[in-house]
């Protein structure tokens, strides 16, 4: 899902974003100082530079479509009426 500009990306629906296949790779631009600090953290921990970065980014977000489906089922189920 590549967009040539931010405005085109903004108009993409959450469903389309959630259903897109992702490789797990993305480019993140940081300052040279931040890059150096991340590299030092990784070296001190004797791990790949990817590991502390992934840990700092945190765990994946919950599936946004799952909560919508739960709300829809709650509203439309016969027990909810």
Residue pairs with C-beta under 8 A, 6 or more apart in sequence:
1 12
1 16
1 17
1 20
3 9
3 12
14 64
14 65
15 65
18 63
18 64
18 65
28 53
30 38
38 49
38 52
38 53
39 49
41 52
42 48
42 49
42 51
42 52
45 51
45 52
74 80
